[in-house]
């Protein structure tokens, strides 16, 4: 429970209705308490940190001024929402964020009526809020709708598609878009829009003229003030095309200090009286109020549990740290770049998460961060490949879904030489369903011309990356979050024969056909039950010759994958056997036909029956096997 002596105001706020009982003069103090409580809570639990600290004042102002939940707030990106969750009934449970059965790390409609739209990926808020505004308008109600877009989310094309639609509608929708401009996503924001906004907010001359003029002119409705307002728009255009939003049909206000709660309330009070699409531009600091987070905005984007008095500290060394799959990719990318100057690296705003930090420093002229623009990233790679370059698109599985049309139409149909390094494949864990990579084997294996690989260990991942890079045509290597079984990674750039599996253990009766990260669990079950174990390596093409040989000598196949069963790698095995007219008992083990909630990766694999115990139980439930008896190792 919250300590009422340390948080005398926040302890009395169970929901926004309680917040609205406080006078406006107390809002700064409430914001201070909320910031302190967020620091304490995330220090205890871990989670997204810097973005929430940057929207403390904005969150307080919004819930005090608007009649939430009847008025709709749409947060984008969703990791800004921790302060919102604290004020909307989840204050005493916020320390359970990301934990199994705990508070979700992103807005989640089923969790709270205040979470009006689920936002795990970025740049969806304006589209969703516009849809809400249109529906409300048609229903004849006066509900207010506000989209809060920040942390780089305005860099995506979808945001501009929504702005373009909203600004050109007749009748005009009543919609407020708040651009939370902190010049950051996870890394620093990139691109022309970022430069444009930076020129605006960095102009001391413009800001001095604006603020001085307000004090001098007083009443905004007098003729002189109206003239100066028109002149100001032309003056702004001399510094930066901030009139971009005006030309798109939005009434633009700003920029204003997003940490001045009094100014925020005063400005939004005015905007509430206006009709049509409005855009409020606020300037905030990611990590505001916690000095260490302000100084290291990348490092404090998301954190594990830590002592706020000390900040993040390195854990005592206990020997060499086991590399993650992301580390393996990052090292391979630099090594391959040294060997082939045609290699170009692309990331959609995930330099740190996808392991491109070293590459960006050593090969800056060959490194392309396209901002949160997955569709553009894929087609950019296609264009590079057309001219003989060898692009590598480093992307999370869940984010590649946003570029799927481009993967199909712009890369695969044209059979272009693009390698997709797909991180966070399969079960991801604490970030929940929006970040899970559960679908990629299904959506990749149905695409003609694709080669799809899933490594069983760290060294195999490196070899597959080289294989995909050397292959002429589109290829994908899909690997999980975190560390593998700990296999030493060779320094050479070796390849694997495409479409060839690896028999790990020769056994009897059943063959366990395992794809990717579940191979170690299959190894354990095969040893205990005396079964054949195959590391399939390739989802597409499958090792047809080996599968047909095994079908002659085994009573059944068990396919195992950390992907949904529907349309996955196991389905490919079934299709191959059916095409050959082979009727063989099959057991498909994979992720459920449901969206798994947030929990640890280990908990979710066990829940899906994909740990060794679950696999063994499923096999024994289908087949009456004698006690395990080793038949040798291949």
KEDO-367029 format. One line per 4 residues: number of its first residue (from 1); their letters; for each residue x, y, z of C-alpha. Coordinates in Angstrom, 3 decimals, decimal comma. Layout:
BEGIN
NUM = a = X:Y:Z  ...
***
This chain:
BEGIN
1 = xxxx = 0,000:0,000:0,000  1,062:3,565:-0,624  2,597:5,482:2,298  0,189:8,349:3,038
5 = xxxx = 2,819:10,236:5,038  5,147:10,402:2,034  2,364:10,834:-0,513  -0,386:12,783:1,272
9 = xxxx = -2,193:13,753:-1,941  -1,504:10,770:-4,191  -2,656:8,381:-1,451  -6,102:10,007:-1,709
13 = xxxx = -6,352:9,490:-5,483  -7,839:6,108:-6,302  -9,155:7,318:-9,664  -9,349:10,532:-11,715
17 = xxxx = -12,577:11,587:-10,005  -10,557:11,896:-6,804  -7,917:13,921:-8,643  -10,553:16,367:-9,858
21 = xxxx = -11,566:17,112:-6,262  -8,250:18,896:-5,767  -7,902:22,549:-6,671  -5,805:23,584:-9,641
25 = xxxx = -3,229:25,132:-7,317  -2,391:21,680:-5,908  -1,623:20,049:-9,262  2,139:20,827:-9,188
29 = xxxx = 2,452:19,134:-5,796  0,473:16,125:-7,052  2,811:15,911:-10,026  5,801:15,912:-7,696
33 = xxxx = 4,329:13,075:-5,642  3,441:11,098:-8,756  7,001:11,427:-10,076  8,499:10,286:-6,767
37 = xxxx = 6,090:7,343:-6,583  6,892:6,270:-10,150  10,616:6,309:-9,392  10,045:4,239:-6,254
41 = xxxx = 7,723:1,758:-7,984  9,791:1,117:-11,109  12,890:0,875:-8,950  11,158:-1,965:-7,167
45 = xxxx = 9,772:-3,792:-10,199  11,695:-2,652:-13,254  9,929:-1,634:-16,440  9,734:1,299:-18,814
49 = xxxx = 11,016:4,329:-16,980  12,189:7,457:-18,798  9,115:8,009:-20,955  6,735:7,958:-17,983
53 = xxxx = 8,823:10,506:-16,090  8,529:12,795:-19,093  4,721:12,888:-19,086  3,995:13,315:-15,367
57 = xxxx = 2,645:16,859:-15,620  0,778:16,101:-18,838  -0,906:13,058:-17,291  -2,025:15,006:-14,242
61 = xxxx = -3,340:17,875:-16,380  -5,257:15,573:-18,727  -7,019:13,567:-16,027  -7,812:16,702:-14,029
65 = xxxx = -9,207:18,617:-16,984  -11,009:15,879:-18,916  -13,861:13,714:-17,664  -12,085:10,387:-18,053
69 = xxxx = -13,026:7,650:-18,702  -15,970:9,172:-20,597  -13,529:11,415:-22,421  -11,044:9,264:-24,301
73 = xxxx = -7,257:9,375:-23,907  -5,180:7,331:-26,371  -1,515:6,943:-25,329  1,115:6,392:-28,018
77 = xxxx = 3,583:4,859:-27,548  2,101:2,786:-24,803  5,129:2,739:-22,534  4,343:6,365:-21,616
81 = xxxx = 1,328:5,155:-19,666  2,681:4,162:-16,225  1,647:7,508:-14,617  -1,755:7,128:-16,297
85 = xxxx = -2,119:3,666:-14,765  -1,189:4,949:-11,315  -3,928:7,582:-11,480  -6,555:5,200:-12,842
89 = xxxx = -6,958:2,564:-10,156  -3,711:0,630:-10,478  -1,584:2,668:-8,097  -1,082:-0,056:-5,485
93 = xxxx = -0,413:-2,766:-8,106  1,962:-0,850:-10,373  4,937:-2,670:-8,824  3,633:-5,880:-10,479
97 = xxxx = 4,040:-4,435:-13,980  5,269:-6,991:-16,564  4,900:-9,843:-14,061  2,596:-12,815:-14,609
101 = xxxx = -0,949:-11,800:-13,623  0,331:-8,299:-12,852  -0,263:-4,897:-14,442  0,314:-4,840:-18,202
105 = xxxx = 3,185:-2,645:-19,433  1,017:-1,057:-22,128  -2,585:0,186:-22,276  -4,890:-2,828:-22,321
109 = xxxx = -8,624:-2,499:-22,855  -9,520:-5,576:-20,836  -7,512:-4,287:-17,854  -9,230:-0,935:-17,379
113 = xxxx = -11,962:1,227:-18,856  -9,421:4,058:-18,810  -7,257:2,169:-21,323  -9,305:3,112:-24,337
117 = xxxx = -7,035:1,533:-26,952  -4,311:-1,115:-26,771  -1,018:0,427:-27,857  2,000:-1,871:-27,971
121 = xxxx = 3,314:-0,743:-31,332  3,726:2,953:-32,022  2,036:5,542:-34,210  -1,506:4,190:-34,035
125 = xxxx = -3,024:6,797:-31,711  -4,152:9,419:-34,227  -5,896:6,828:-36,408  -7,616:5,235:-33,419
129 = xxxx = -8,581:8,566:-31,859  -9,932:9,822:-35,168  -12,042:6,677:-35,443  -13,405:7,313:-31,955
133 = xxxx = -14,132:10,968:-32,767  -16,018:10,028:-35,932  -18,070:7,371:-34,125  -18,904:9,799:-31,321
137 = xxxx = -19,867:12,507:-33,786  -22,217:10,127:-35,562  -23,726:9,089:-32,229  -24,383:12,723:-31,390
141 = xxxx = -22,409:12,875:-28,150  -19,846:15,489:-27,103  -17,206:13,145:-25,756  -13,678:14,576:-26,060
145 = xxxx = -10,965:12,495:-27,706  -7,250:13,127:-27,175  -4,310:11,337:-28,808  -0,981:11,693:-26,994
149 = xxxx = 1,773:10,797:-29,458  5,420:10,854:-28,460  8,703:9,009:-27,972  9,348:9,002:-31,700
153 = xxxx = 5,897:7,806:-32,728  5,326:10,818:-34,997  8,141:9,581:-37,263  6,000:6,787:-38,702
157 = xxxx = 4,040:7,133:-41,909  0,826:5,904:-40,306  0,702:9,016:-38,117  0,826:11,244:-41,196
161 = xxxx = -1,804:9,178:-42,975  -4,124:9,862:-40,042  -3,237:13,571:-39,914  -3,906:13,858:-43,619
165 = xxxx = -7,312:12,216:-43,270  -8,393:14,135:-40,171  -7,344:17,525:-41,525  -9,277:17,121:-44,757
169 = xxxx = -12,592:15,877:-43,396  -15,918:17,642:-43,757  -17,486:17,954:-41,258  -14,364:18,454:-39,193
173 = xxxx = -13,834:15,954:-36,356  -13,331:17,278:-32,831  -9,951:15,811:-32,060  -6,938:16,956:-30,046
177 = xxxx = -3,521:15,546:-30,915  -0,798:16,254:-28,346  2,688:15,914:-29,807  4,949:15,047:-26,886
181 = xxxx = 8,252:16,129:-28,370  11,201:14,778:-26,375  13,448:14,108:-29,401  13,774:10,475:-28,347
185 = xxxx = 12,362:7,079:-29,084  14,624:4,426:-27,547  17,579:6,059:-29,254  17,676:9,646:-30,434
189 = xxxx = 14,998:10,450:-32,987  16,149:10,723:-36,578  14,795:12,168:-39,805  13,587:15,401:-41,318
193 = xxxx = 10,637:15,922:-38,970  12,950:15,726:-35,966  15,240:18,342:-37,475  12,272:20,558:-38,274
197 = xxxx = 10,886:20,416:-34,747  14,344:20,964:-33,328  14,829:24,130:-35,333  11,510:25,427:-34,049
201 = xxxx = 12,058:24,679:-30,393  15,699:25,732:-30,476  15,015:29,194:-31,849  15,632:31,594:-28,975
205 = xxxx = 14,596:34,504:-31,158  11,215:33,025:-32,043  10,435:31,971:-28,486  11,476:35,356:-27,075
209 = xxxx = 9,272:37,171:-29,576  6,312:34,878:-28,836  6,518:35,197:-25,044  7,352:38,892:-25,074
213 = xxxx = 4,511:39,618:-27,463  1,983:37,838:-25,247  2,918:40,001:-22,258  2,969:43,212:-24,286
217 = xxxx = -0,266:42,765:-26,219  -2,501:41,373:-23,476  -5,988:40,670:-24,860  -5,651:38,266:-27,781
221 = xxxx = -8,864:39,597:-29,339  -7,776:43,195:-29,840  -6,988:44,169:-33,472  -3,256:44,547:-32,873
225 = xxxx = -3,005:41,121:-31,288  -4,880:39,530:-34,200  -2,537:41,216:-36,672  0,539:40,051:-34,754
229 = xxxx = -0,887:36,526:-34,602  -1,084:36,452:-38,407  2,391:37,914:-38,662  3,676:35,312:-36,199
233 = xxxx = 2,619:32,476:-38,491  4,712:33,966:-41,292  7,603:34,508:-38,866  7,460:30,881:-37,739
237 = xxxx = 7,718:29,820:-41,346  11,050:31,631:-41,617  12,484:29,376:-38,899  10,821:26,082:-39,728
241 = xxxx = 7,786:24,843:-41,665  5,766:24,459:-38,454  2,828:25,488:-40,576  2,986:21,912:-41,901
245 = xxxx = 0,289:20,971:-39,415  -1,761:24,064:-40,264  -1,579:23,208:-43,967  -2,778:19,690:-43,155
249 = xxxx = -5,898:21,182:-41,587  -4,950:21,229:-37,889  -4,993:24,310:-35,703  -1,458:24,324:-34,270
253 = xxxx = -0,633:25,531:-30,752  2,850:25,576:-29,279  5,448:24,739:-28,545  4,896:24,992:-24,779
257 = xxxx = 6,742:23,588:-21,771  5,298:20,146:-21,087  6,572:20,227:-17,512  4,642:23,380:-16,589
261 = xxxx = 1,376:21,906:-15,352  -0,241:25,325:-14,962  0,560:26,269:-18,561  -0,687:22,889:-19,773
265 = xxxx = -4,017:23,286:-17,997  -4,464:26,849:-19,201  -3,707:25,922:-22,805  -5,907:22,837:-22,845
269 = xxxx = -8,769:24,740:-21,267  -8,724:26,976:-24,326  -8,379:24,070:-26,740  -11,411:22,367:-25,169
273 = xxxx = -13,542:25,275:-26,354  -12,401:24,969:-29,985  -13,990:22,842:-32,670  -12,220:20,784:-35,304
277 = xxxx = -8,818:19,090:-35,310  -6,261:20,646:-32,944  -2,572:19,895:-32,464  -0,775:20,900:-29,271
281 = xxxx = 3,009:20,712:-29,422  4,689:20,300:-26,028  8,392:19,996:-25,212  9,381:17,471:-22,563
285 = xxxx = 12,503:15,780:-21,260  12,627:12,002:-21,160  13,518:10,967:-17,628  12,482:14,352:-16,202
289 = xxxx = 13,027:14,713:-12,468  15,477:11,848:-12,068  18,906:13,237:-12,855  20,489:9,943:-13,874
293 = xxxx = 17,688:9,216:-16,340  17,904:12,703:-17,819  21,623:12,169:-18,338  21,283:8,686:-19,842
297 = xxxx = 17,962:8,637:-21,664  18,827:5,512:-23,642  20,012:3,494:-20,643  16,977:4,441:-18,563
301 = xxxx = 14,388:3,832:-21,290  13,595:0,483:-19,684  15,252:-0,903:-16,572  15,324:-3,864:-14,263
305 = xxxx = 14,797:-3,400:-10,534  17,262:-0,888:-9,085  17,916:1,307:-6,071  16,809:4,866:-6,991
309 = xxxx = 19,380:6,257:-4,566  22,183:4,590:-6,509  20,799:4,267:-10,007  21,714:1,484:-12,376
313 = xxxx = 24,895:-0,286:-11,316  26,824:-3,049:-13,007  26,451:-6,413:-11,348  29,632:-7,962:-9,930
317 = xxxx = 31,471:-9,913:-12,586  31,371:-13,668:-12,397  33,398:-14,572:-15,450  32,575:-14,054:-19,095
321 = xxxx = 28,974:-13,102:-19,762  27,054:-15,481:-21,999  26,216:-13,624:-25,237  22,613:-13,136:-26,227
325 = xxxx = 21,407:-13,903:-29,724  21,273:-10,145:-30,262  24,958:-9,948:-29,315  25,753:-12,745:-31,765
329 = xxxx = 24,024:-10,822:-34,540  25,803:-7,576:-33,688  29,229:-9,214:-33,795  28,403:-11,065:-37,012
333 = xxxx = 27,197:-7,879:-38,701  30,508:-6,100:-38,074  32,540:-9,140:-39,131  30,502:-9,587:-42,313
337 = xxxx = 30,744:-5,874:-43,085  34,524:-6,117:-42,847  34,470:-9,034:-45,286  31,984:-7,552:-47,793
341 = xxxx = 31,716:-3,816:-48,423  28,348:-4,291:-50,124  26,686:-4,977:-46,774  24,352:-2,219:-45,568
345 = xxxx = 22,556:-2,330:-42,199  18,999:-1,060:-41,687  16,999:-0,649:-38,474  13,579:0,913:-37,814
349 = xxxx = 14,596:2,853:-34,672  15,915:-0,209:-32,805  19,691:0,317:-32,769  20,143:-0,816:-29,173
353 = xxxx = 17,463:-3,500:-29,125  18,629:-5,148:-32,346  22,355:-5,005:-31,558  23,562:-2,378:-34,049
357 = xxxx = 25,398:-0,021:-31,682  28,888:-1,196:-32,603  28,036:-1,344:-36,308  26,649:2,208:-36,238
361 = xxxx = 29,955:3,455:-34,820  32,331:1,429:-36,968  30,389:1,762:-40,233  28,335:4,956:-39,920
365 = xxxx = 28,141:5,451:-43,688  26,632:1,960:-44,062  24,181:2,266:-41,154  20,612:3,441:-41,779
369 = xxxx = 18,161:4,177:-38,964  14,897:4,972:-40,760  12,930:5,859:-37,568  9,718:4,016:-36,678
373 = xxxx = 8,962:3,156:-40,287  9,020:-0,587:-40,838  7,345:-0,467:-44,237  9,915:2,017:-45,491
377 = xxxx = 12,762:-0,055:-44,006  11,800:-3,113:-46,064  11,253:-1,287:-49,351  14,424:0,759:-48,793
381 = xxxx = 16,273:-2,562:-48,608  14,571:-3,692:-51,803  15,752:-0,574:-53,602  19,295:-1,078:-52,337
385 = xxxx = 19,260:-4,682:-53,553  18,130:-3,565:-57,008  21,427:-1,709:-57,347  23,683:-4,533:-56,196
389 = xxxx = 23,959:-3,746:-52,476  23,505:-6,454:-49,829  21,079:-5,013:-47,260  20,473:-6,591:-43,871
393 = xxxx = 17,218:-5,552:-42,179  17,533:-5,978:-38,410  14,013:-6,042:-37,030  11,913:-7,536:-34,254
397 = xxxx = 9,507:-10,271:-35,327  6,486:-8,329:-34,081  7,563:-5,204:-35,989  8,173:-7,063:-39,248
401 = xxxx = 4,431:-7,734:-39,269  4,026:-4,033:-40,080  6,205:-4,427:-43,170  4,676:-7,689:-44,388
405 = xxxx = 3,144:-6,279:-47,556  6,505:-4,846:-48,515  8,245:-8,142:-47,744  5,874:-9,901:-50,117
409 = xxxx = 5,456:-7,359:-52,924  8,724:-5,449:-52,913  11,217:-8,152:-51,898  9,881:-11,673:-52,467
413 = xxxx = 7,987:-11,177:-55,741  11,081:-9,564:-57,217  13,332:-12,223:-55,626  15,650:-9,558:-54,271
417 = xxxx = 18,767:-10,177:-52,235  17,650:-9,022:-48,774  18,487:-10,684:-45,470  16,047:-10,283:-42,572
421 = xxxx = 17,659:-10,706:-39,145  14,546:-11,275:-37,056  15,055:-10,781:-33,331  12,573:-11,676:-30,562
425 = xxxx = 11,127:-14,620:-32,503  8,723:-16,844:-30,598  7,893:-16,233:-26,964  9,203:-12,858:-25,775
429 = xxxx = 7,727:-12,550:-22,304  7,112:-9,538:-20,055  6,060:-7,091:-22,775  3,016:-9,187:-23,571
433 = xxxx = 1,078:-10,113:-26,682  1,922:-6,997:-28,684  5,617:-7,842:-28,621  5,420:-11,619:-29,045
437 = xxxx = 6,973:-13,139:-32,162  4,584:-16,068:-32,240  3,436:-15,763:-35,848  6,561:-15,303:-37,953
441 = xxxx = 7,211:-18,883:-39,063  3,621:-19,044:-40,292  3,670:-15,763:-42,174  7,155:-16,332:-43,621
445 = xxxx = 6,955:-19,925:-44,795  3,973:-19,233:-47,060  5,907:-16,614:-49,073  7,484:-17,929:-52,305
449 = xxxx = 11,250:-17,407:-52,803  11,902:-17,112:-49,042  14,518:-19,141:-47,200  13,581:-19,342:-43,511
453 = xxxx = 15,974:-20,514:-40,806  15,732:-20,969:-37,025  18,939:-21,640:-35,059  19,200:-24,067:-32,158
457 = xxxx = 22,206:-22,299:-30,605  24,430:-19,235:-30,807  27,010:-20,585:-33,246  24,320:-21,954:-35,535
461 = xxxx = 22,760:-18,474:-35,528  26,018:-16,978:-36,813  26,306:-19,645:-39,492  22,715:-19,081:-40,603
465 = xxxx = 23,255:-15,338:-40,854  26,213:-15,976:-43,155  24,198:-18,528:-45,110  21,329:-16,099:-45,607
469 = xxxx = 23,671:-13,271:-46,559  25,500:-15,378:-49,153  22,254:-16,779:-50,559  21,053:-15,018:-53,686
473 = xxxx = 17,472:-14,035:-52,902  15,404:-13,194:-49,826  16,266:-15,005:-46,612  15,310:-14,767:-42,960
477 = xxxx = 17,036:-15,896:-39,786  14,645:-15,933:-36,848  16,121:-16,113:-33,358  14,740:-15,694:-29,826
481 = xxxx = 15,200:-13,078:-27,146  17,932:-13,590:-24,603  20,641:-16,216:-24,369  20,907:-19,656:-25,871
485 = xxxx = 22,321:-22,941:-24,534  25,828:-21,456:-24,356  27,518:-22,937:-27,432  30,817:-21,205:-28,242
489 = xxxx = 30,610:-18,912:-31,260  33,303:-19,384:-33,902  34,986:-16,362:-35,466  34,773:-17,740:-38,996
493 = xxxx = 32,026:-16,929:-41,492  30,925:-20,457:-42,315  27,728:-21,406:-44,120  25,268:-24,289:-43,890
497 = xxxx = 23,879:-26,300:-46,799  20,435:-24,852:-47,459  17,574:-27,172:-46,588  19,635:-29,718:-44,654
501 = xxxx = 18,680:-30,763:-41,131  20,930:-32,155:-38,382  20,129:-35,500:-36,728  21,146:-34,939:-33,104
505 = xxxx = 20,207:-38,361:-31,804  19,235:-41,645:-33,427  16,502:-43,368:-31,464  13,476:-45,594:-31,978
509 = xxxx = 9,748:-45,382:-32,660  9,300:-41,593:-32,780  11,214:-38,711:-34,292  11,161:-35,345:-32,539
513 = xxxx = 11,469:-32,688:-35,236  12,472:-29,501:-33,437  12,789:-26,007:-34,887  14,981:-23,330:-33,323
517 = xxxx = 14,999:-22,459:-29,636  13,106:-25,598:-28,542  15,833:-27,986:-29,746  17,563:-28,258:-26,317
521 = xxxx = 14,275:-29,275:-24,678  13,722:-31,838:-27,435  17,237:-33,186:-26,847  16,386:-33,783:-23,191
525 = xxxx = 13,127:-35,570:-23,969  14,742:-37,665:-26,691  17,422:-38,817:-24,265  14,882:-39,690:-21,572
529 = xxxx = 12,548:-41,598:-23,900  15,043:-43,056:-26,369  13,679:-41,137:-29,370  15,251:-39,716:-32,501
533 = xxxx = 15,885:-35,982:-32,294  16,340:-33,766:-35,341  17,386:-30,139:-35,320  15,457:-29,145:-38,446
537 = xxxx = 17,339:-25,831:-38,914  15,341:-24,852:-42,006  11,644:-24,096:-41,903  11,770:-23,476:-45,638
541 = xxxx = 12,936:-25,449:-47,519  12,444:-28,493:-45,331  14,859:-31,412:-45,559  12,608:-33,526:-47,750
545 = xxxx = 15,063:-36,391:-48,207  15,624:-36,842:-44,478  11,932:-36,621:-43,617  11,028:-39,295:-46,154
549 = xxxx = 13,768:-41,577:-44,790  12,611:-41,082:-41,202  8,987:-41,729:-42,198  10,003:-45,244:-43,272
553 = xxxx = 11,621:-46,117:-39,936  9,485:-44,359:-37,330  5,932:-44,807:-36,064  5,240:-41,095:-35,847
557 = xxxx = 6,609:-37,582:-35,900  6,410:-34,922:-33,202  6,991:-31,414:-34,511  8,063:-28,828:-31,930
561 = xxxx = 8,275:-25,068:-32,482  7,925:-21,826:-30,497  5,466:-20,509:-33,066  1,712:-20,941:-33,318
565 = xxxx = 0,773:-24,387:-34,550  -1,554:-22,935:-37,192  0,389:-22,702:-40,443  3,726:-23,123:-38,713
569 = xxxx = 6,737:-25,322:-39,336  4,842:-28,439:-38,274  2,195:-27,681:-40,860  4,964:-27,706:-43,456
573 = xxxx = 5,957:-31,214:-42,391  2,336:-32,393:-42,611  1,960:-30,851:-46,075  5,129:-32,583:-47,297
577 = xxxx = 3,957:-35,994:-46,080  0,485:-35,489:-47,524  1,961:-34,554:-50,900  3,928:-37,812:-50,858
581 = xxxx = 0,843:-39,846:-49,888  2,360:-40,838:-46,549  -0,088:-41,378:-43,686  1,954:-41,070:-40,522
585 = xxxx = 0,694:-40,156:-37,037  1,711:-36,572:-36,237  1,729:-34,569:-33,034  2,177:-30,818:-33,502
589 = xxxx = 3,456:-28,976:-30,431  3,656:-25,198:-30,506  2,205:-22,034:-29,125  -1,556:-21,852:-28,531
593 = xxxx = -4,160:-20,333:-30,807  -4,515:-17,464:-28,363  -2,632:-14,332:-27,398  -0,518:-15,075:-24,363
597 = xxxx = -0,392:-12,456:-21,621  2,776:-11,003:-20,114  4,948:-13,261:-17,984  8,543:-14,462:-18,091
601 = xxxx = 9,675:-16,325:-21,183  10,159:-19,498:-19,138  6,660:-19,256:-17,658  5,060:-18,806:-21,064
605 = xxxx = 6,950:-21,724:-22,623  5,904:-23,950:-19,737  2,318:-22,711:-20,018  2,346:-23,725:-23,702
609 = xxxx = 3,857:-27,130:-22,902  7,101:-26,337:-24,708  9,524:-27,008:-21,877  10,994:-30,502:-21,515
613 = xxxx = 8,335:-31,583:-19,015  5,498:-30,412:-21,242  6,900:-32,041:-24,367  7,456:-35,326:-22,565
617 = xxxx = 3,941:-35,308:-21,127  2,387:-34,633:-24,528  4,339:-37,449:-26,164  3,444:-39,955:-23,457
621 = xxxx = -0,208:-38,934:-23,623  -0,282:-39,807:-27,332  1,962:-42,886:-27,435  2,363:-45,749:-24,960
625 = xxxx = 6,139:-45,818:-24,805  8,263:-48,204:-22,768  10,739:-46,763:-20,300  13,432:-44,663:-21,891
629 = xxxx = 16,299:-46,605:-23,405  19,233:-44,911:-25,073  19,889:-45,927:-28,659  23,097:-43,963:-29,133
633 = xx = 23,922:-40,485:-30,275  24,428:-39,511:-33,896
***
